[in-house]
Amino acid sequence: MIEPVVLLSLVLLLSLTSYALSGGADYGGGLWDLLATGPTADRQRATIAHAVGPVWEANHVWLIVAIVILFTGFPRAYAAVSTYLHVPLVLVLVGIVLRGSAFVFRAYGPDDPRHARFWGRVFAIASTATPFFLGVIVGALTEGRLPASTEGSFATVFIRPWVTPFSLAVGAFALALFGYLAAVYLTLEAHDAHERAAFRLRALLSGVVVGVLAASVLLLSGSEVRFALLASPWAVPLHLATGASALGAFVFLWLARYQLARLAAASQVIFILWGWALAQYPYAIRPHLMLADAAAPVNVQVLLLQILGIGAVVLIPSLLYLFRIFGVRGHHTGGA
Amino acid sequence: MDLLYARWQMGLSLAFHIIFAVIGMAMPVMMVAAEVVWIRAGRSEYLDLAKRWARGTAILFAVGAVSGTVLSFELGLLWPTFMESAGPIIGMPFSLEGFAFFLEAIFLGLYLYGWQKLSPWAHAFAGVMVSIGGALSGAFVVTANAWMNTPAGFRLVEGKMVDVDPFAAMFNPAAGAQVVHMLLAAYAAVGVGVAGIHGRLLLRHPADGFHRRAFGIALTVGLLASLLQPLSGDWAARVVARTQPAKLAALEGQFATESYAPLRIGGLPDVEARQTRYALEIPGALSFLAHGDPAAAVTGLNDIPRANWPPVAAVHLAFQVMVAIGGWLTVLALWAAVLWWRGRLFHSRLFLRAMVLSTPLGFVALEAGWTVTELGRQPWIIQGVIRTSEAVTPMPGLGVPFVLFTLIYLALGSVVIVLIRRTVLETVSRGPHR
């Protein structure tokens, strides 16, 4: 019998995975909006907006689900994270607010190109900054420099623990990974061959950046984290799986087999997240707080699992319906 | 000082979010109503109406979703000690809210982008799901707030909350009354607000069928809710009288503990002199309303330790504002019923003008009501268990995020107002939607 706390950690990981695969790609879309160049730049932006429009609100809810699981199931971890990582969390929030608002301001604003350009720019910049800081937060939880108490100067307690080469590298890695994922998805949303070629090139290039940044993250990690990432028994199969997915994504992109490329890139993201989670286990926050110590009373854990199970019965068909209506490959003729 | 900034930031975030949250709850109901008339009667003007309302709702809903996200983080960013103890106890309604919000977001995507992709009934069904999701998420969140007023579902052992029972916590004594009061407030504020906006355009273009239809639907929703609201308000007040005597005393400006306590209309509480001046007093009415017996004793602030007093004047004034507006909206509802009975609902310019002037009042009452609930609970974050000052984050410099979020909300608020004016109202007054 698996302990409830393990199951709950797993469910938390699943909602984070769903967020990365859906909301993460929406952030990546914003990155490509920012970096849109060439003769198809405007059409690229339109494609991104069409792909993101109907689904981003629903995708965003995965983050809310993760937060609710965190504060209900692991209240001590939620309290510690929001105390010590107050500053990057505020930056994430500002990013989320600006990005969501700017997206609808652009989509539903007047037909004035200056208006659209301004809010498009806000959307793109906020979409780029937010995953960076989300990555920094994950880096800080992993690296283990968060203090155990608030004794000390503001900089020592609230800034230095997350402004480290490792955490910043994880931030950059998260941004690159979401950009890569979005570019791969967008090859399927493109309206014509030119645009598709543009997204394919972006997917290949950002895939290389993901690889370089992954190596930097490993190099910058402390010995304990590196050991957890590399030397534990499950590390080798997971790294092989990640490598195989990455290679697969590259080959399929090269061969213009975009459906398969998307599958491979999504698997790659899943394996990376799960690899991180296994390295982090059994810690909620290295090195002070174990998941089991951060957890709510057992009856609350069990109840939360039951609610999440029942909720999934309603949620999953609804999500499938949403994605079925708007198709896995876009060309949305709708729009209010 | 940091505590004050934290409270201001939380208050501002709640005040900002609640406006968009109630719009997200009530607009879908009105859009679906219009759409159903279109499907059943085949009158395409109603489809046009649903589509125009949907444009505005899309903007407002998104701002509501992101400002709600800010709140779910701010609970921890500002009040980590509170969330560490309360998280497991009130996590159940929040998890349920998560799913309700998920449904709302999924079906809103289908509704907004699915006009051509879904059959009319499937599309209307999506709107119904958005309405249900909105009402449910509002209800679940309010039970969590009610728990802060009437904490239940745990035992306090040496300052720690143990033997947690999330069901007892969710169905705490204040939950029912607060949920009903809040849902009605949402429909009343939005219905009256939208009716007021279309009423203004109807004054200018009396023959315009479009605004007449819009006005009719919004008025029905807003004034039906307004008509029921005094009943739920009475229920809520009885619960407060039973469970939060300090809040009741503050909102009534009641300093002495007495039988035949009077109901005060208006007035200004003087905390130093411990009396409420300039109020119109109805003898025995407060005792009767609070406890069902004019002879019943109402606990006054004098019998509550000074350290446990809420800010009396602010709570009393906010309560007066809420009740006064509630009363006025009830009058409007009765007036509308009489006009409708005589078949003159769209022809009385006096009534239209009254509706136009009342456009923002539901929202003012909503904010005033939350001021009563939240300020009236002070100095506690969980009534009688944890003080707000004990729950605040140890991080210094909270003035910075406060100023940052204030500026963001001011900017977003202004942009939303300009956009709604430009993209929804002007296209409406200009004529057919593109």
Interface residues (C-beta under 8 A of the other chain):
Chain A: G53 P54 V55 E57 A58 H60 V61 L63 I64 V65 I67 V68 I69 F71 T72 G73 P75 R76 Y78 A79 A80 V81 S82 T83 H86 L89 V90 V92 L93 V94 I96 V97 L98 R99 G100 S101 F103 V104 F105 A107 Y108 G109 P110 T150 F154 F158 A296 P297 N299 V300 L303 L304 I307 L308 G311 V314 L315 S318 L319 Y321 L322 I325 F326 H332 T333 G334 G335 A336
Chain B: K51 A54 R55 A58 I59 F61 A62 V63 A65 V66 S67 G68 T69 V70 S72 F73 E74 L75 G76 L77 P80 T81 M83 E84 S85 A86 G87 P88 I89 G91 M92 F94 S95 L96 E97 G98 F99 F101 F102 L103 A105 I106 F107 L108 G109 L110 L112 Y113 G114 W115 Q116 K117 L118 M129 V162 V164 D165 P166 T393 P394 M395 P396 G397 P401 L404 I408 L412 V415 L419 R422 T423
